[in-house]
Amino acid sequence: MGRSRRTLPEELLLLALDPATGTTAQPQSLDLGLAGAQLVELAMAGRIAPDGDRISVVMPRPTGDPTLDHALELLRRRGAPVRAVHWIGGPRLGLRQTYLAHLERCGMVHAVAGPMCGVLPTTRYQATDTAISREIRARLDTAIKTGVPPDPRTAALAALAHAVGLGKHLYPGNEGRSARSRLRDLIRHDPMGGLVAHAVMDVQNGAAAQPRRAQAPAARTPVPAHGRANAPQQAARGVAAQPHPGPMVRAVAR
């Protein structure tokens, strides 16, 4: 994969980067969106494929992009297909900072150190070529305004932007309500992007941690004959009848 084309995680991050403040919108959910964008990019590169709501590695050959190849190797090590919601919600948070450093190495952003609120040290990031960010935004605007089905990459970017909550950042206020609605509707134009976007939203809604199925009630231990014989006398004394534990009865807690 050459550097002539930006990857989907890079585009999502540049879309979220505020040119005025040098910070990213929706920083908490953006990590999830970047993990999802990696899956879509790997699918577009023919390295993985959806299998229902799961992801399978179909070609483990590296792409040449170090961040994508790290994700591909982690998927390969899983062996079996993994649910997209479990992958995105896994312990790989911090991707936002990883990709900011990646974009800085590629010369697409530059870091500006300075205090926050005049006190706390912080690092802000400015795009080195604002035309790139404008081009990414223009693709979304065109898809929203014209209603023409976008290409799969733009459709996936729109789906992820909606999933992480960038709609209010890109199209704020009441005047942006219809644009946000159309942004959400673009999720249907790319199956892989839609799968991943729904997984991102499920993680945010807590659906990644599925409750365990309730265990069937344990079979009641038979009451020995002498226990049944003593039951009337125990009941008469106001004592609940209890089974006498036989020598082979074992309580198993699962």
C-alpha positions in Angstrom: 0.0 0.0 0.0 1.7 3.2 -1.1 1.6 6.5 0.5 0.0 8.1 -2.5 -3.4 7.3 -0.9 -4.5 8.2 2.5 -5.9 5.4 4.7 -9.3 5.6 6.2 -8.1 6.0 9.8 -6.0 9.0 8.6 -8.9 10.6 6.9 -11.2 10.1 9.9 -8.6 11.7 12.2 -8.1 14.6 9.9 -11.8 15.1 9.6 -12.0 15.2 13.4 -9.1 17.6 13.8 -10.3 21.2 14.6 -8.1 23.6 12.6 -8.9 26.4 15.1 -8.0 24.6 18.3 -5.6 21.9 17.1 -7.6 19.3 19.1 -9.8 16.4 18.0 -13.6 16.3 18.4 -15.1 13.3 20.2 -11.8 12.1 21.6 -13.2 9.2 23.6 -15.2 7.6 20.8 -12.6 8.5 18.2 -10.3 5.7 19.4 -13.2 3.2 18.7 -13.7 4.8 15.3 -10.1 4.5 14.4 -10.1 0.8 15.3 -13.1 0.4 13.1 -11.5 2.3 10.3 -8.6 0.0 10.4 -10.9 -2.9 9.8 -12.5 -1.2 6.8 -9.1 -0.3 5.3 -7.9 -3.9 5.8 -11.0 -5.2 4.1 -10.5 -2.8 1.2 -7.0 -4.1 0.8 -8.2 -7.7 0.7 -6.6 -8.7 3.9 -9.8 -9.4 5.9 -13.4 -10.2 5.1 -16.7 -10.1 7.1 -18.2 -13.4 8.1 -21.6 -12.4 9.5 -20.8 -10.1 12.4 -17.2 -11.5 12.6 -14.0 -10.7 10.9 -11.7 -13.3 9.2 -8.2 -12.9 8.0 -8.1 -14.0 4.4 -4.6 -12.8 3.4 -2.0 -12.2 6.2 0.5 -10.5 3.8 1.5 -7.1 5.2 0.2 -4.0 3.6 3.3 -1.9 4.1 1.5 0.5 6.6 2.9 -0.2 10.1 -0.2 0.7 12.0 -2.5 -1.4 9.8 0.0 -4.3 9.8 0.1 -4.3 13.5 -3.7 -4.7 13.6 -3.6 -7.4 10.9 -1.0 -9.4 12.9 -3.2 -9.1 16.0 -6.2 -10.4 14.1 -4.1 -13.2 12.6 -2.9 -14.3 16.0 -6.6 -14.8 17.1 -6.8 -17.7 14.8 -10.6 -17.9 14.7 -12.8 -15.1 13.3 -13.5 -12.4 15.9 -16.7 -10.4 16.4 -16.2 -6.9 15.2 -17.7 -5.5 18.3 -15.2 -7.4 20.5 -12.3 -6.3 18.4 -13.3 -2.6 18.4 -14.0 -2.7 22.1 -10.7 -4.5 22.9 -7.7 -3.1 24.8 -6.3 -1.1 21.9 -7.5 2.4 23.1 -4.9 5.1 22.5 -5.1 4.8 18.7 -5.9 8.5 18.5 -2.4 9.4 19.9 -0.8 6.6 17.8 -2.3 8.0 14.6 -1.5 11.6 15.5 2.2 10.6 15.9 1.9 8.6 12.7 0.5 11.7 10.8 3.3 13.8 12.2 5.9 11.3 11.0 4.3 11.4 7.5 4.4 15.2 7.5 0.6 15.6 7.4 0.4 17.4 10.8 2.8 19.2 13.0 2.8 19.3 16.8 2.6 22.6 18.6 3.4 22.5 22.3 1.8 25.0 24.7 -0.2 25.5 27.9 -3.9 24.7 28.1 -5.8 27.5 29.9 -2.4 29.1 30.6 -1.4 26.3 33.1 -1.4 22.7 31.9 1.1 21.7 29.2 -0.5 20.2 26.2 0.2 19.4 22.5 -1.9 20.6 19.7 -1.8 19.4 16.1 -2.2 21.5 13.0 -2.6 20.1 9.5 0.4 21.0 7.3 -1.8 21.0 4.2 -5.3 22.3 4.9 -6.3 21.4 1.3 -6.3 17.7 2.2 -8.8 18.3 5.0 -10.9 20.4 2.7 -10.9 17.7 0.1 -12.0 15.1 2.7 -14.8 17.3 3.9 -15.9 18.2 0.4 -16.4 14.5 -0.4 -18.8 14.2 2.5 -20.6 17.4 1.6 -21.1 16.3 -2.0 -22.5 12.9 -0.9 -24.9 14.7 1.5 -26.0 17.5 -0.8 -26.4 15.6 -4.1 -27.9 12.3 -2.8 -25.7 10.5 -5.4 -24.4 7.2 -3.9 -20.8 7.8 -2.8 -17.9 5.6 -3.5 -17.3 2.9 -0.8 -14.5 4.8 0.9 -16.5 7.9 1.3 -19.5 5.9 2.4 -17.4 4.1 5.1 -16.0 7.4 6.2 -19.4 8.9 6.6 -20.6 5.8 8.5 -17.7 6.1 10.9 -18.1 9.9 11.3 -21.7 9.3 12.3 -20.8 6.4 14.6 -18.3 8.4 16.6 -20.5 11.5 16.8 -18.7 13.8 14.4 -22.0 14.9 12.9 -22.5 17.7 15.4 -18.9 18.8 14.9 -19.2 18.9 11.1 -22.7 20.2 10.8 -23.6 22.0 14.1 -26.8 23.6 15.2 -30.3 23.4 14.0 -29.3 24.4 10.5 -27.1 21.2 10.3 -29.8 18.8 11.4 -30.8 17.7 7.9 -27.2 17.2 7.0 -26.6 15.1 10.1 -29.6 13.0 9.2 -28.3 12.4 5.6 -24.8 11.7 7.1 -26.4 8.9 9.1 -28.3 7.6 6.0 -25.0 7.1 4.1 -24.2 4.2 6.4 -26.2 1.9 4.1 -24.0 2.5 1.0 -21.0 0.3 2.2 -21.7 -3.1 3.9 -18.3 -3.3 5.6 -18.5 0.3 6.7 -22.0 -0.2 8.0 -21.0 -3.4 9.9 -18.1 -1.6 11.6 -20.1 1.6 12.3 -22.8 -0.4 14.0 -20.1 -2.2 16.0 -18.6 1.1 17.1 -22.1 2.3 18.3 -22.7 -1.0 20.0 -19.5 -0.7 22.0 -20.5 2.8 23.1 -23.9 1.5 24.2 -22.3 -1.3 26.2 -23.4 -4.1 23.8 -19.9 -5.5 23.6 -20.2 -7.1 27.0 -23.0 -9.5 26.4 -24.5 -10.9 29.5 -24.0 -14.6 30.1 -26.9 -16.9 29.5 -28.7 -17.8 32.7 -27.8 -21.3 33.9 -30.6 -23.8 34.1 -31.8 -24.4 37.7 -29.8 -27.1 39.4 -31.7 -30.4 39.8 -33.1 -30.8 43.3 -31.2 -33.3 45.3 -33.4 -36.3 46.2 -34.4 -36.5 49.8 -33.4 -39.8 51.4 -36.2 -42.0 52.7 -35.2 -41.4 56.3 -35.4 -37.6 55.6 -38.9 -37.9 54.2 -39.9 -39.9 57.3 -38.6 -37.2 59.6 -40.3 -34.4 57.6 -43.7 -34.5 59.5 -42.0 -34.3 62.9 -39.7 -31.4 61.8 -42.7 -29.5 60.3 -44.6 -30.1 63.5 -41.8 -28.5 65.5 -41.7 -25.5 63.0 -38.5 -26.6 61.4 -38.2 -26.8 57.6 -37.6 -30.2 56.4 -34.0 -30.5 55.1 -32.6 -33.3 53.0 -29.9 -35.4 54.6 -26.7 -35.1 52.6 -25.8 -38.5 51.3 -22.2 -39.5 51.0 -22.1 -39.1 47.1 -24.0 -35.8 46.9 -21.7 -32.9 45.8 -22.7 -29.3 45.3 -21.1 -27.8 42.2 -21.0 -24.0 41.7 -20.4 -22.7 38.2 
